[in-house]
């Protein structure tokens, strides 16, 4: 039994039994992946995958148990490597943060800049992902930290911690009828075509819930995954934008006006997610506290251990 066999099994599961994609992820050949899986099955005496010819169809009943153990072994092996690097007092290493465009574009730049100044030898990678992919990347070991508003709090193998609350704002061109409204209403907003986030992104569920409760059916003229695109089409006069408050900067977004909408839509909570039982190096803990000061090393380590 070796780690390459275990990684082959794990990646095959994460790639829905697609051996071509698995081989690409492991930088090897498809026959090599098949051989590693077969050798492990022969050694432990059970078939992990159901097959049709050479094609993998899914996990067998024993395979479900085996894969859970494989995940734990590889996770602890990664913890061992991190602990060794930490105790050897190496300042270098790698930190992968999976997050959304909004966080990467508008919230993290100052954090990343300060972190890189303090830890120039750490290779920092930002994986801009859809919210539902962030949890998958954490569980697969491809990311160390997940930051998102949606989709990270419902996985039993992850621990999530609150980072900060934020509200939406309405964005309109200068001179728009809504620009001067001191107390915007949903009814007034629903009279205009709206441009906002795709379903599942950046607090969109709270927008839909508010209109549904008011029994209003606004015209959604356009949706996008990030605020830059939304603001572009607002500038073109295609509709009224609804974006995250941190995505608007009056000095940068010339020609646009932001109207407060915190009273219209429920507040949103951005969370930090980590895999339970993960050994966190000192620079990882420092990054988290720079992002959200209340996420102290003691607080985070206790949450992850629990």
C-alpha positions in Angstrom: 0.0 0.0 0.0 1.4 3.4 -0.9 0.2 7.0 -1.1 0.0 7.0 -4.9 -2.6 4.2 -4.7 -4.6 6.2 -2.1 -4.4 9.4 -4.1 -5.6 7.5 -7.2 -8.7 6.3 -5.3 -9.4 9.7 -3.8 -9.1 11.6 -7.1 -11.2 9.0 -9.0 -14.0 9.6 -6.5 -13.6 13.4 -6.7 -13.7 13.3 -10.5 -16.9 11.1 -10.6 -15.0 8.0 -11.7 -13.7 9.8 -14.9 -10.2 8.2 -15.2 -9.1 10.7 -17.9 -9.7 13.6 -15.5 -8.2 11.7 -12.6 -5.0 11.0 -14.6 -4.8 14.7 -15.5 -5.2 15.7 -11.9 -2.4 13.3 -10.8 -0.1 14.2 -13.8 0.0 10.5 -14.8 -1.6 8.2 -17.4 -5.0 6.6 -17.4 -3.6 3.1 -17.4 -1.4 4.1 -14.5 -4.4 5.2 -12.4 -6.2 2.0 -13.2 -3.2 -0.1 -12.1 -2.8 1.8 -8.8 -6.5 1.2 -8.0 -6.4 -2.4 -8.9 -3.2 -3.0 -6.9 -4.8 -1.5 -3.8 -8.0 -3.5 -4.3 -5.9 -6.7 -4.5 -3.9 -5.9 -1.4 -6.9 -5.2 0.8 -9.0 -7.9 -0.8 -12.2 -5.9 -1.7 -13.3 -4.1 -4.8 -13.6 -0.4 -4.2 -15.4 0.5 -7.5 -18.2 -1.0 -9.5 -17.1 -1.5 -13.1 -18.4 -2.1 -16.6 -15.4 -3.4 -18.5 -12.6 -0.9 -17.8 -14.9 1.9 -16.9 -15.6 2.8 -13.3 -19.3 3.2 -12.4 -19.2 4.1 -8.8 -18.3 2.9 -5.3 -19.2 -0.5 -4.0 -20.6 -0.8 -0.4 -17.1 -1.7 1.0 -15.7 1.1 -1.2 -17.7 3.7 0.7 -15.9 2.6 3.9 -12.5 2.4 2.2 -12.7 5.9 0.7 -13.6 7.4 4.1 -10.5 5.9 5.5 -8.4 6.9 2.5 -9.5 10.5 3.0 -8.5 10.4 6.7 -5.1 8.9 5.9 -4.3 11.5 3.3 -5.6 14.3 5.5 -3.4 13.2 8.4 -0.4 12.8 6.0 -0.9 16.4 5.0 -1.1 17.4 8.7 2.2 15.6 9.3 3.9 17.5 6.6 2.6 20.8 7.9 3.6 20.1 11.4 7.1 19.1 10.3 7.5 22.3 8.4 6.2 24.4 11.3 8.5 22.8 13.8 11.5 23.1 11.5 10.7 26.8 11.6 10.4 27.1 7.8 8.8 30.4 6.8 8.1 29.1 3.4 5.2 26.9 2.3 1.9 27.2 0.4 -1.4 28.6 1.3 -4.4 28.2 -1.0 -7.5 30.3 -0.3 -10.7 29.3 -2.2 -13.1 32.2 -2.4 -15.5 34.1 -4.6 -14.8 36.9 -7.0 -16.4 39.5 -4.6 -14.1 38.5 -1.7 -11.0 38.3 -3.9 -11.7 41.5 -5.7 -13.0 43.8 -3.0 -12.2 42.4 0.5 -8.9 40.5 0.3 -6.5 42.8 -1.5 -5.4 44.6 1.7 -5.1 41.4 3.6 -3.1 39.7 0.9 -0.8 42.7 0.5 0.0 42.8 4.2 0.4 39.0 4.4 2.8 38.8 1.5 4.9 41.6 3.0 5.2 39.6 6.2 5.6 36.2 4.6 7.3 36.7 1.2 8.4 33.1 1.1 4.9 31.7 1.3 3.3 30.9 -2.1 -0.2 32.3 -1.8 -2.9 31.2 -4.3 -6.4 32.5 -4.6 -8.8 30.1 -6.3 -11.8 32.1 -7.5 -14.6 29.6 -7.4 -18.4 29.3 -7.4 -19.7 29.0 -3.8 -20.6 25.4 -4.1 -17.1 24.5 -5.4 -15.3 26.0 -2.4 -16.5 23.3 0.0 -15.5 20.6 -2.5 -12.0 22.1 -2.8 -11.6 22.1 0.9 -12.8 18.5 1.2 -10.5 17.4 -1.6 -7.5 19.0 0.0 -7.0 21.5 -2.9 -7.6 24.5 -0.6 -6.6 25.3 2.9 -9.1 28.1 3.6 -12.6 28.7 2.2 -14.2 32.2 2.3 -17.8 32.6 1.1 -21.2 33.8 2.0 -23.1 30.7 0.7 -22.7 27.0 0.6 -19.9 26.4 3.1 -22.0 25.9 6.3 -23.8 22.7 5.4 -20.9 20.2 5.3 -20.3 18.0 8.4 -16.6 17.7 7.7 -16.1 21.4 7.7 -16.0 23.9 10.5 -17.3 27.4 9.7 -16.7 30.6 11.6 -18.4 34.0 11.1 -16.1 36.6 9.5 -18.3 39.7 9.0 -21.8 40.9 8.1 -22.6 43.0 5.0 -25.6 44.5 3.2 -26.6 45.1 -0.3 -26.8 48.5 -2.0 -28.7 49.6 -5.1 -26.5 51.1 -7.8 -27.9 53.5 -10.4 -26.4 56.1 -12.9 -26.1 59.7 -11.8 -29.4 61.5 -12.4 -31.5 58.3 -12.1 -34.9 58.8 -10.3 -33.8 56.4 -7.5 -30.6 58.3 -6.9 -32.2 60.8 -4.6 -34.4 58.5 -2.7 -33.7 58.7 1.0 -35.9 55.8 1.9 -36.0 53.3 -0.9 -38.9 50.8 -1.0 -39.2 47.4 -2.7 -42.2 48.6 -4.6 -40.2 51.5 -6.1 -37.3 49.2 -6.9 -39.6 46.7 -8.6 -40.7 49.3 -11.1 -37.3 49.1 -12.8 -35.5 46.3 -14.6 -33.0 44.8 -12.2 -29.4 43.6 -12.7 -28.0 41.5 -10.0 -26.1 38.3 -9.1 -26.8 34.8 -10.4 -28.9 32.6 -8.1 -26.7 31.3 -5.3 -24.2 34.1 -5.5 -23.4 36.9 -3.1 -26.6 37.0 -1.1 -29.0 36.6 -4.0 -31.3 34.4 -1.9 -32.0 37.3 0.4 -32.9 39.5 -2.5 -35.4 36.9 -3.9 -36.8 36.3 -0.4 -37.5 40.0 0.2 -39.5 40.4 -3.0 -41.3 37.2 -2.4 -42.4 38.3 1.0 -43.7 41.6 -0.4 -45.5 39.6 -3.2 -43.6 41.5 -5.9 -42.2 40.0 -9.1 -39.5 42.3 -10.4 -38.1 42.0 -13.9 -34.6 40.5 -13.6 -33.1 42.0 -16.8 -29.6 40.5 -16.4 -27.6 38.4 -13.9 -23.9 38.0 -13.5 -21.4 36.4 -11.1 -19.6 39.5 -10.1 -20.3 43.2 -9.4 -17.9 44.5 -12.0 -20.1 43.1 -14.8 -23.3 44.3 -13.0 -22.0 47.9 -12.7 -20.9 47.9 -16.4 -24.5 47.2 -17.6 -25.9 49.6 -15.1 -23.7 52.3 -16.7 -25.1 51.3 -20.1 -28.6 52.1 -18.8 -29.9 48.5 -19.0 -31.3 48.4 -15.4 -30.8 49.1 -11.7 -28.1 47.1 -10.0 -28.2 45.3 -6.7 -24.7 44.5 -5.5 -22.7 43.9 -2.2 -21.9 47.1 -0.4 -18.1 46.3 -0.4 -18.2 46.2 -4.2 -19.0 49.9 -4.6 -16.4 52.6 -4.3 -17.5 56.2 -5.0 -14.0 57.3 -6.0 -13.6 54.5 -8.4 -17.2 54.0 -9.7 -17.5 57.4 -11.3 -20.9 58.1 -12.8 -22.7 55.8 -10.5 -24.6 56.3 -7.2 -25.1 53.8 -4.4 -28.4 53.9 -2.5 -28.6 52.1 0.8 -30.7 48.9 0.8 -29.8 47.4 4.2 -33.4 48.0 5.3 -34.8 46.1 2.3 -32.8 42.9 2.4 -31.6 40.7 5.2 -28.0 41.1 6.2 -25.5 38.6 4.8 -22.8 36.7 6.7 -19.5 35.9 5.2 -17.9 32.8 6.7 -14.5 31.2 6.9 -14.4 27.4 6.4 -11.7 24.9 7.3 -11.6 21.2 7.2 -12.0 19.7 10.7 -8.9 18.2 12.2 -6.5 20.2 10.1 -3.1 21.2 11.4 -2.8 24.9 10.8 0.6 26.5 10.3 1.3 29.8 12.0 1.1 31.8 8.8 -2.4 30.3 8.1 -3.6 31.4 11.5 -2.1 34.9 10.9 -3.9 35.2 7.6 -7.2 34.4 9.2 -6.7 36.9 11.9 -5.7 39.6 9.4 -8.9 38.8 7.5 -11.1 38.8 10.6 -9.4 40.1 13.8 -11.7 38.1 16.1 -10.5 34.8 14.5 -7.6 34.5 16.9 -5.3 31.4 16.8 -6.8 30.0 20.0 -10.3 30.4 18.8 -9.6 28.9 15.4 -7.6 26.0 16.7 -10.3 25.1 19.2 -13.0 25.3 16.5 -11.0 23.0 14.1 -10.1 20.5 16.9 -13.7 20.3 18.0 
